Amino acid sequence: MADIPDVQAVETEDEYIHVRFRDPDQFDTIRTPDWAANVANSVSEGSEVRTGKEKDGDEWKVESVLIDRDNADEDQAREQAKQIVEKIES
């Protein structure tokens, strides 16, 4: 089983609660892939996942999860984001 990262920050923005797992500076490229949104939507409708390609490597990892504010408060968003990361990285 993969080592699931700890939540680094939770911030409420316009439409989303942004749950950050990794520092975006550790990645060369960050994307929001459709396949990850499909996984995320199975946990929380309307959510998105930002994945990053590591500097000095070819591996893509979850940088953050965006949970729709209409579906959760910050505590719920934190738990939902953990479930999403576990599904993607395990």
N, CA, C and O atoms as CSV, one atom per row, in Angstrom:
chain,resi,resn,atom,element,x,y,z
A,1,MET,N,N,0.846,-1.192,0.000
A,1,MET,CA,C,0.000,0.000,0.000
A,1,MET,C,C,0.887,1.248,0.000
A,1,MET,O,O,1.901,1.298,0.696
A,2,ALA,N,N,0.506,2.225,-0.764
A,2,ALA,CA,C,1.279,3.461,-0.869
A,2,ALA,C,C,1.210,4.254,0.429
A,2,ALA,O,O,0.270,4.127,1.214
A,3,ASP,N,N,2.229,5.069,0.625
A,3,ASP,CA,C,2.268,5.949,1.791
A,3,ASP,C,C,1.444,7.201,1.477
A,3,ASP,O,O,1.863,8.042,0.682
A,4,ILE,N,N,0.274,7.318,2.105
A,4,ILE,CA,C,-0.619,8.447,1.856
A,4,ILE,C,C,-0.088,9.661,2.616
A,4,ILE,O,O,0.153,9.574,3.820
A,5,PRO,N,N,0.097,10.793,1.929
A,5,PRO,CA,C,0.648,11.976,2.599
A,5,PRO,C,C,-0.342,12.614,3.567
A,5,PRO,O,O,-1.555,12.438,3.446
A,6,ASP,N,N,0.198,13.354,4.525
A,6,ASP,CA,C,-0.634,14.104,5.458
A,6,ASP,C,C,-1.152,15.372,4.786
A,6,ASP,O,O,-0.551,15.877,3.838
A,7,VAL,N,N,-2.264,15.872,5.285
A,7,VAL,CA,C,-2.811,17.141,4.803
A,7,VAL,C,C,-1.893,18.260,5.287
A,7,VAL,O,O,-1.584,18.346,6.476
A,8,GLN,N,N,-1.458,19.115,4.362
A,8,GLN,CA,C,-0.566,20.231,4.683
A,8,GLN,C,C,-1.333,21.521,4.978
A,8,GLN,O,O,-0.907,22.332,5.800
A,9,ALA,N,N,-2.474,21.702,4.295
A,9,ALA,CA,C,-3.250,22.930,4.472
A,9,ALA,C,C,-4.668,22.717,3.943
A,9,ALA,O,O,-4.896,21.917,3.036
A,10,VAL,N,N,-5.610,23.448,4.528
A,10,VAL,CA,C,-6.992,23.453,4.063
A,10,VAL,C,C,-7.417,24.915,3.969
A,10,VAL,O,O,-7.387,25.640,4.963
A,11,GLU,N,N,-7.813,25.344,2.772
A,11,GLU,CA,C,-8.196,26.737,2.553
A,11,GLU,C,C,-9.510,26.794,1.781
A,11,GLU,O,O,-9.677,26.092,0.783
A,12,THR,N,N,-10.431,27.618,2.234
A,12,THR,CA,C,-11.684,27.812,1.522
A,12,THR,C,C,-11.494,28.927,0.507
A,12,THR,O,O,-11.087,30.038,0.846
A,13,GLU,N,N,-11.800,28.605,-0.749
A,13,GLU,CA,C,-11.690,29.575,-1.831
A,13,GLU,C,C,-13.082,29.820,-2.389
A,13,GLU,O,O,-14.069,29.454,-1.750
A,14,ASP,N,N,-13.187,30.429,-3.562
A,14,ASP,CA,C,-14.476,30.798,-4.135
A,14,ASP,C,C,-15.460,29.635,-4.188
A,14,ASP,O,O,-16.455,29.638,-3.463
A,15,GLU,N,N,-15.203,28.658,-5.019
A,15,GLU,CA,C,-16.130,27.553,-5.221
A,15,GLU,C,C,-15.700,26.270,-4.517
A,15,GLU,O,O,-16.491,25.338,-4.373
A,16,TYR,N,N,-14.440,26.228,-4.078
A,16,TYR,CA,C,-13.871,24.986,-3.558
A,16,TYR,C,C,-13.237,25.160,-2.187
A,16,TYR,O,O,-12.883,26.260,-1.762
A,17,ILE,N,N,-13.113,24.024,-1.520
A,17,ILE,CA,C,-12.245,23.926,-0.348
A,17,ILE,C,C,-11.006,23.204,-0.854
A,17,ILE,O,O,-11.084,22.059,-1.298
A,18,HIS,N,N,-9.877,23.872,-0.786
A,18,HIS,CA,C,-8.615,23.397,-1.349
A,18,HIS,C,C,-7.854,22.654,-0.258
A,18,HIS,O,O,-7.436,23.254,0.732
A,19,VAL,N,N,-7.674,21.347,-0.439
A,19,VAL,CA,C,-6.959,20.518,0.534
A,19,VAL,C,C,-5.617,20.145,-0.090
A,19,VAL,O,O,-5.551,19.368,-1.043
A,20,ARG,N,N,-4.541,20.719,0.471
A,20,ARG,CA,C,-3.199,20.524,-0.093
A,20,ARG,C,C,-2.480,19.392,0.639
A,20,ARG,O,O,-2.469,19.335,1.869
A,21,PHE,N,N,-1.876,18.484,-0.152
A,21,PHE,CA,C,-1.118,17.363,0.390
A,21,PHE,C,C,0.381,17.511,0.201
A,21,PHE,O,O,1.162,17.030,1.022
A,22,ARG,N,N,0.788,18.170,-0.873
A,22,ARG,CA,C,2.215,18.327,-1.160
A,22,ARG,C,C,2.482,19.754,-1.656
A,22,ARG,O,O,1.606,20.411,-2.218
A,23,ASP,N,N,3.698,20.200,-1.432
A,23,ASP,CA,C,4.120,21.531,-1.856
A,23,ASP,C,C,4.165,21.590,-3.384
A,23,ASP,O,O,4.843,20.768,-4.002
A,24,PRO,N,N,3.472,22.526,-4.000
A,24,PRO,CA,C,3.489,22.600,-5.462
A,24,PRO,C,C,4.871,22.889,-6.033
A,24,PRO,O,O,5.119,22.621,-7.209
A,25,ASP,N,N,5.769,23.428,-5.229
A,25,ASP,CA,C,7.120,23.727,-5.707
A,25,ASP,C,C,7.952,22.470,-5.961
A,25,ASP,O,O,9.007,22.556,-6.590
A,26,GLN,N,N,7.503,21.309,-5.489
A,26,GLN,CA,C,8.264,20.077,-5.714
A,26,GLN,C,C,7.960,19.456,-7.081
A,26,GLN,O,O,8.508,18.411,-7.432
A,27,PHE,N,N,7.071,20.119,-7.857
A,27,PHE,CA,C,6.664,19.573,-9.148
A,27,PHE,C,C,7.087,20.481,-10.295
A,27,PHE,O,O,7.118,21.705,-10.163
A,28,ASP,N,N,7.413,19.849,-11.433
A,28,ASP,CA,C,7.683,20.588,-12.670
A,28,ASP,C,C,6.387,21.031,-13.329
A,28,ASP,O,O,6.286,22.145,-13.843
A,29,THR,N,N,5.400,20.148,-13.308
A,29,THR,CA,C,4.137,20.367,-14.001
A,29,THR,C,C,2.997,19.960,-13.085
A,29,THR,O,O,3.097,18.959,-12.376
A,30,ILE,N,N,1.911,20.730,-13.094
A,30,ILE,CA,C,0.706,20.367,-12.343
A,30,ILE,C,C,-0.468,20.384,-13.304
A,30,ILE,O,O,-0.648,21.327,-14.075
A,31,ARG,N,N,-1.275,19.306,-13.243
A,31,ARG,CA,C,-2.434,19.182,-14.123
A,31,ARG,C,C,-3.647,18.738,-13.326
A,31,ARG,O,O,-3.530,18.252,-12.200
A,32,THR,N,N,-4.808,18.912,-13.927
A,32,THR,CA,C,-6.070,18.447,-13.354
A,32,THR,C,C,-6.658,17.437,-14.346
A,32,THR,O,O,-7.490,17.798,-15.179
A,33,PRO,N,N,-6.227,16.174,-14.256
A,33,PRO,CA,C,-6.652,15.181,-15.254
A,33,PRO,C,C,-8.102,14.723,-15.074
A,33,PRO,O,O,-8.615,14.643,-13.958
A,34,ASP,N,N,-8.741,14.428,-16.200
A,34,ASP,CA,C,-10.130,13.963,-16.175
A,34,ASP,C,C,-10.274,12.645,-15.433
A,34,ASP,O,O,-11.236,12.452,-14.690
A,35,TRP,N,N,-9.314,11.726,-15.629
A,35,TRP,CA,C,-9.433,10.417,-14.975
A,35,TRP,C,C,-9.442,10.577,-13.455
A,35,TRP,O,O,-10.147,9.837,-12.769
A,36,ALA,N,N,-8.676,11.526,-12.917
A,36,ALA,CA,C,-8.640,11.735,-11.464
A,36,ALA,C,C,-9.945,12.345,-10.973
A,36,ALA,O,O,-10.392,12.047,-9.866
A,37,ALA,N,N,-10.560,13.201,-11.792
A,37,ALA,CA,C,-11.860,13.776,-11.422
A,37,ALA,C,C,-12.914,12.686,-11.331
A,37,ALA,O,O,-13.805,12.753,-10.485
A,38,ASN,N,N,-12.821,11.681,-12.196
A,38,ASN,CA,C,-13.760,10.564,-12.140
A,38,ASN,C,C,-13.640,9.827,-10.806
A,38,ASN,O,O,-14.649,9.484,-10.190
A,39,VAL,N,N,-12.417,9.588,-10.367
A,39,VAL,CA,C,-12.191,8.946,-9.068
A,39,VAL,C,C,-12.712,9.850,-7.948
A,39,VAL,O,O,-13.404,9.387,-7.042
A,40,ALA,N,N,-12.376,11.134,-8.016
A,40,ALA,CA,C,-12.784,12.084,-6.979
A,40,ALA,C,C,-14.301,12.183,-6.878
A,40,ALA,O,O,-14.847,12.251,-5.777
A,41,ASN,N,N,-14.977,12.193,-8.005
A,41,ASN,CA,C,-16.435,12.303,-8.010
A,41,ASN,C,C,-17.113,11.084,-7.397
A,41,ASN,O,O,-18.267,11.164,-6.976
A,42,SER,N,N,-16.411,9.964,-7.345
A,42,SER,CA,C,-16.983,8.776,-6.707
A,42,SER,C,C,-17.042,8.950,-5.186
A,42,SER,O,O,-17.775,8.234,-4.503
A,43,VAL,N,N,-16.265,9.908,-4.662
A,43,VAL,CA,C,-16.270,10.207,-3.224
A,43,VAL,C,C,-17.078,11.471,-2.945
A,43,VAL,O,O,-17.895,11.493,-2.025
A,44,SER,N,N,-16.854,12.520,-3.731
A,44,SER,CA,C,-17.507,13.806,-3.508
A,44,SER,C,C,-17.808,14.466,-4.851
A,44,SER,O,O,-16.893,14.872,-5.568
A,45,GLU,N,N,-19.079,14.569,-5.185
A,45,GLU,CA,C,-19.486,15.112,-6.476
A,45,GLU,C,C,-18.972,16.536,-6.675
A,45,GLU,O,O,-19.052,17.372,-5.775
A,46,GLY,N,N,-18.441,16.794,-7.872
A,46,GLY,CA,C,-17.953,18.127,-8.215
A,46,GLY,C,C,-16.528,18.405,-7.795
A,46,GLY,O,O,-16.045,19.525,-7.957
A,47,SER,N,N,-15.840,17.403,-7.255
A,47,SER,CA,C,-14.465,17.627,-6.801
A,47,SER,C,C,-13.471,17.416,-7.935
A,47,SER,O,O,-13.784,16.789,-8.948
A,48,GLU,N,N,-12.273,17.949,-7.747
A,48,GLU,CA,C,-11.203,17.841,-8.733
A,48,GLU,C,C,-9.910,17.488,-8.022
A,48,GLU,O,O,-9.758,17.724,-6.823
A,49,VAL,N,N,-8.984,16.922,-8.774
A,49,VAL,CA,C,-7.686,16.540,-8.218
A,49,VAL,C,C,-6.598,17.190,-9.060
A,49,VAL,O,O,-6.636,17.134,-10.289
A,50,ARG,N,N,-5.638,17.802,-8.397
A,50,ARG,CA,C,-4.465,18.348,-9.087
A,50,ARG,C,C,-3.305,17.388,-8.844
A,50,ARG,O,O,-2.946,17.088,-7.706
A,51,THR,N,N,-2.733,16.916,-9.949
A,51,THR,CA,C,-1.588,16.025,-9.848
A,51,THR,C,C,-0.350,16.745,-10.366
A,51,THR,O,O,-0.439,17.621,-11.226
A,52,GLY,N,N,0.797,16.365,-9.832
A,52,GLY,CA,C,2.044,16.991,-10.246
A,52,GLY,C,C,3.075,15.969,-10.651
A,52,GLY,O,O,3.155,14.887,-10.070
A,53,LYS,N,N,3.871,16.317,-11.659
A,53,LYS,CA,C,5.002,15.488,-12.082
A,53,LYS,C,C,6.222,15.986,-11.327
A,53,LYS,O,O,6.609,17.150,-11.432
A,54,GLU,N,N,6.817,15.078,-10.565
A,54,GLU,CA,C,7.937,15.456,-9.710
A,54,GLU,C,C,9.125,15.973,-10.515
A,54,GLU,O,O,9.419,15.484,-11.605
A,55,LYS,N,N,9.799,16.970,-9.955
A,55,LYS,CA,C,11.076,17.407,-10.519
A,55,LYS,C,C,12.024,16.231,-10.341
A,55,LYS,O,O,11.920,15.506,-9.351
A,56,ASP,N,N,12.921,16.031,-11.252
A,56,ASP,CA,C,13.892,14.939,-11.173
A,56,ASP,C,C,13.232,13.566,-11.179
A,56,ASP,O,O,13.760,12.633,-10.575
A,57,GLY,N,N,12.103,13.420,-11.839
A,57,GLY,CA,C,11.464,12.110,-11.893
A,57,GLY,C,C,10.325,12.077,-12.889
A,57,GLY,O,O,9.957,13.090,-13.485
A,58,ASP,N,N,9.774,10.873,-13.054
A,58,ASP,CA,C,8.670,10.684,-13.991
A,58,ASP,C,C,7.367,10.396,-13.286
A,58,ASP,O,O,6.334,10.238,-13.938
A,59,GLU,N,N,7.391,10.326,-11.963
A,59,GLU,CA,C,6.207,9.944,-11.213
A,59,GLU,C,C,5.259,11.124,-11.017
A,59,GLU,O,O,5.687,12.246,-10.746
A,60,TRP,N,N,3.963,10.846,-11.159
A,60,TRP,CA,C,2.914,11.833,-10.905
A,60,TRP,C,C,2.284,11.517,-9.563
A,60,TRP,O,O,1.974,10.360,-9.280
A,61,LYS,N,N,2.091,12.529,-8.738
A,61,LYS,CA,C,1.485,12.358,-7.415
A,61,LYS,C,C,0.416,13.428,-7.202
A,61,LYS,O,O,0.423,14.470,-7.858
A,62,VAL,N,N,-0.497,13.157,-6.279
A,62,VAL,CA,C,-1.535,14.138,-5.960
A,62,VAL,C,C,-0.897,15.312,-5.229
A,62,VAL,O,O,-0.227,15.134,-4.212
A,63,GLU,N,N,-1.112,16.512,-5.757
A,63,GLU,CA,C,-0.649,17.732,-5.092
A,63,GLU,C,C,-1.746,18.250,-4.176
A,63,GLU,O,O,-1.484,18.606,-3.028
A,64,SER,N,N,-2.985,18.293,-4.685
A,64,SER,CA,C,-4.093,18.783,-3.878
A,64,SER,C,C,-5.422,18.276,-4.425
A,64,SER,O,O,-5.516,17.799,-5.556
A,65,VAL,N,N,-6.444,18.398,-3.581
A,65,VAL,CA,C,-7.801,18.018,-3.958
A,65,VAL,C,C,-8.699,19.223,-3.712
A,65,VAL,O,O,-8.601,19.886,-2.680
A,66,LEU,N,N,-9.569,19.494,-4.669
A,66,LEU,CA,C,-10.525,20.587,-4.552
A,66,LEU,C,C,-11.913,19.981,-4.337
A,66,LEU,O,O,-12.424,19.256,-5.191
A,67,ILE,N,N,-12.508,20.284,-3.197
A,67,ILE,CA,C,-13.829,19.769,-2.847
A,67,ILE,C,C,-14.842,20.904,-3.024
A,67,ILE,O,O,-14.633,22.015,-2.537
A,68,ASP,N,N,-15.927,20.615,-3.719
A,68,ASP,CA,C,-16.986,21.602,-3.948
A,68,ASP,C,C,-17.533,22.080,-2.599
A,68,ASP,O,O,-17.929,21.263,-1.767
A,69,ARG,N,N,-17.557,23.398,-2.382
A,69,ARG,CA,C,-18.017,23.979,-1.104
A,69,ARG,C,C,-19.467,23.646,-0.788
A,69,ARG,O,O,-19.863,23.643,0.377
A,70,ASP,N,N,-20.255,23.368,-1.807
A,70,ASP,CA,C,-21.661,23.035,-1.585
A,70,ASP,C,C,-21.840,21.652,-0.968
A,70,ASP,O,O,-22.915,21.336,-0.457
A,71,ASN,N,N,-20.791,20.820,-1.012
A,71,ASN,CA,C,-20.896,19.435,-0.556
A,71,ASN,C,C,-20.210,19.155,0.773
A,71,ASN,O,O,-20.306,18.037,1.278
A,72,ALA,N,N,-19.514,20.143,1.362
A,72,ALA,CA,C,-18.753,19.842,2.578
A,72,ALA,C,C,-18.312,21.113,3.285
A,72,ALA,O,O,-18.188,22.174,2.674
A,73,ASP,N,N,-18.075,20.980,4.600
A,73,ASP,CA,C,-17.370,22.028,5.329
A,73,ASP,C,C,-15.884,21.636,5.333
A,73,ASP,O,O,-15.527,20.615,4.745
A,74,GLU,N,N,-15.022,22.412,5.974
A,74,GLU,CA,C,-13.588,22.139,5.912
A,74,GLU,C,C,-13.215,20.783,6.517
A,74,GLU,O,O,-12.354,20.090,5.976
A,75,ASP,N,N,-13.845,20.391,7.629
A,75,ASP,CA,C,-13.532,19.092,8.235
A,75,ASP,C,C,-13.962,17.941,7.327
A,75,ASP,O,O,-13.228,16.966,7.164
A,76,GLN,N,N,-15.142,18.056,6.742
A,76,GLN,CA,C,-15.621,17.026,5.817
A,76,GLN,C,C,-14.741,16.979,4.567
A,76,GLN,O,O,-14.435,15.900,4.058
A,77,ALA,N,N,-14.339,18.144,4.079
A,77,ALA,CA,C,-13.486,18.212,2.893
A,77,ALA,C,C,-12.151,17.519,3.144
A,77,ALA,O,O,-11.637,16.815,2.274
A,78,ARG,N,N,-11.595,17.719,4.331
A,78,ARG,CA,C,-10.325,17.073,4.696
A,78,ARG,C,C,-10.484,15.543,4.614
A,78,ARG,O,O,-9.637,14.863,4.036
A,79,GLU,N,N,-11.555,15.013,5.185
A,79,GLU,CA,C,-11.787,13.565,5.190
A,79,GLU,C,C,-12.065,13.036,3.784
A,79,GLU,O,O,-11.557,11.980,3.406
A,80,GLN,N,N,-12.860,13.757,3.019
A,80,GLN,CA,C,-13.161,13.340,1.651
A,80,GLN,C,C,-11.894,13.354,0.798
A,80,GLN,O,O,-11.675,12.444,-0.002
A,81,ALA,N,N,-11.071,14.368,0.961
A,81,ALA,CA,C,-9.825,14.470,0.191
A,81,ALA,C,C,-8.894,13.310,0.530
A,81,ALA,O,O,-8.245,12.762,-0.360
A,82,LYS,N,N,-8.821,12.931,1.795
A,82,LYS,CA,C,-7.991,11.785,2.189
A,82,LYS,C,C,-8.476,10.513,1.510
A,82,LYS,O,O,-7.670,9.705,1.048
A,83,GLN,N,N,-9.790,10.333,1.450
A,83,GLN,CA,C,-10.350,9.150,0.785
A,83,GLN,C,C,-9.995,9.130,-0.694
A,83,GLN,O,O,-9.680,8.078,-1.251
A,84,ILE,N,N,-10.047,10.290,-1.324
A,84,ILE,CA,C,-9.730,10.402,-2.751
A,84,ILE,C,C,-8.262,10.057,-2.994
A,84,ILE,O,O,-7.945,9.284,-3.899
A,85,VAL,N,N,-7.371,10.627,-2.191
A,85,VAL,CA,C,-5.939,10.353,-2.359
A,85,VAL,C,C,-5.648,8.874,-2.129
A,85,VAL,O,O,-4.849,8.277,-2.850
A,86,GLU,N,N,-6.283,8.292,-1.143
A,86,GLU,CA,C,-6.079,6.877,-0.876
A,86,GLU,C,C,-6.502,6.029,-2.082
A,86,GLU,O,O,-5.812,5.072,-2.431
A,87,LYS,N,N,-7.620,6.366,-2.716
A,87,LYS,CA,C,-8.070,5.626,-3.902
A,87,LYS,C,C,-7.086,5.773,-5.050
A,87,LYS,O,O,-6.837,4.812,-5.778
A,88,ILE,N,N,-6.528,6.957,-5.220
A,88,ILE,CA,C,-5.631,7.216,-6.350
A,88,ILE,C,C,-4.240,6.626,-6.115
A,88,ILE,O,O,-3.654,6.042,-7.026
A,89,GLU,N,N,-3.717,6.774,-4.911
A,89,GLU,CA,C,-2.315,6.412,-4.678
A,89,GLU,C,C,-2.113,5.035,-4.041
A,89,GLU,O,O,-0.979,4.652,-3.757
A,90,SER,N,N,-3.182,4.296,-3.816
A,90,SER,CA,C,-2.974,2.964,-3.233
A,90,SER,C,C,-3.078,1.879,-4.276
A,90,SER,O,O,-2.929,0.699,-3.957
